[in-house]
Amino acid sequence: MTASFKRKIQTLLATALFPSTHKDWYKEKGYGKGKLTPFEDFLTNQRENSKAPYHDVFQGLTIQRNWVDCIDYRKNHCKLDSIRFVPENPKVKSGEGRHIVNFFGRLEYYECNFRDMALQAHATGASIHAFNPPGMNSSTGHVVEFKDLVNAGIAQVNALLREGIHPDNIILQGNCMGAAVAEEVNAHFEKHLHIQLRRINSNSFKSMSALVTYLYPPLSLLKDTVKKLLEYTGWQTKPDKLFLTTSPYKVYMSRVNDQTIRPKARMGTKVHKLAKQKEESAAPEYGDYEPHRQWLDEHAIMALDTEKFGNDGHVNPHELDLYKLKSVIASDNVTAYDFVNRYIESSNQYIESHPQTVESSRLTTGAPYLHEAATAVFPEHNKLQQNIMSALDEFLAVATLPEYRQHLIEEQPNERIEVISEPH
């Protein structure tokens, strides 16, 4: 099958699975009309204007914008717009000296997460990093397949390693599709540098094909076709095969009444099932960390903090920022940041007693990028091309139908009681 045909399919599918808009967000918001650059003008305004939306949360933080060199899956060079929030005098010490790298989901970019990142920097004491993938806002390049997102994550982690940051101090925090990317990034570093990076897997799915078929039930009749289409275009990913169970290196959070990822497609559902099997058959593996692991598993289900933010029944919990969430175990009053701090503190203790060693020269070099192999997945055949195009047309028709999406939201069952009643 011709490369041009495959690229056409990939591009069409990318518009549905990971749409992006190339623009200067800061300039679009009206910043940079004087001598300052749009970003400098934005930052100055937030610090000095008491009515600016982020004036309160940006205080006490050093905020830096950087450009990270990256190479996509097709060996094209691009630059990623990256930002970091560093607490100047952290009051919370659990994350001090640690670096949390955000991997955002579909339709997300770092500029829409300023408040959450700033609050997390204050709440944890960690340096908070984020980047926009190729083609998103000011980042150059394009995302054509899932491995482009993985390469962007590899580039960001490599940049931190070259700064001399030890891998034991790097934590990947992924939301939805970003969590799947973070799992693939960690697997890549395990393979090439033989190191593990800690992961906070939030709000994610067990596989791309499961997400698509559960999100759009008519496509469940085409499960095999959807799988083959995703595999052929490079959009299939199975983070559940990489995550498996919680440990000092990985923890997950899920959300009650998620209207985007249905229960059977969620990472949390799969992890919970495996955790129950482990409790029934295996002895603790992590020594002093084990009680913390069990506590984290028990408090991993999050919901809107209605005491602080009201109870809007029309809000999709999938779209909520971390600062608006708390564990459904109401008696313990555990916020999402409390959960993250507990994970960082307890995993710090374990990792400090089990440090990873790697040659400094290898850290400076970093992990290699993923690159496209010149191999054909299917033989050349006009009828097959027509079948693939028909399947893609049907997929896009369902995936972009607003009337159906609204119907799906209205029909989503309330699962709060079901989830709370389950042991974790």
Buried (B, 14 or more C-beta within 10 A) or exposed (E): BEEEBBBBBBBBBBEBBBEBEBEBBBBEEEBBEEEBBBBBBBBBBBBEEEEBEBBEBBEBBEBEBBBBEBBBBBEBEBBBBBBBBBBEEBEBEBBBEBBBBBBBBBBBBBBEBBBBBBBBBBBBBBBBBBBBBBBBBBBBBBBBBBBBBBBBBBBBBBBBBEEEBBBBBBBBBBBBBBBBBBBBBBBBBBEBBEBBBBBBBBBBBBBBBBBBBBBBEEBEEBEEBBBBBBBBBBBBBBBBEBBBBBBBBBBBBBBBBBBBBBBEBBBBBBBBEBBBEBEEEEEEEBEEBBEBBBBBBBBBBBBBBEEEBEEEEEBEBBBBBBBBBBBBBEEEEBBBBBBBBBBBBBBBBBBEEEEBEBEEEBBEBBBBBBEBEEEEEEEEEEEEBEBBBEBBEBBBEBBEBEEBBEEBEEEBEEBEEEBBEEEB
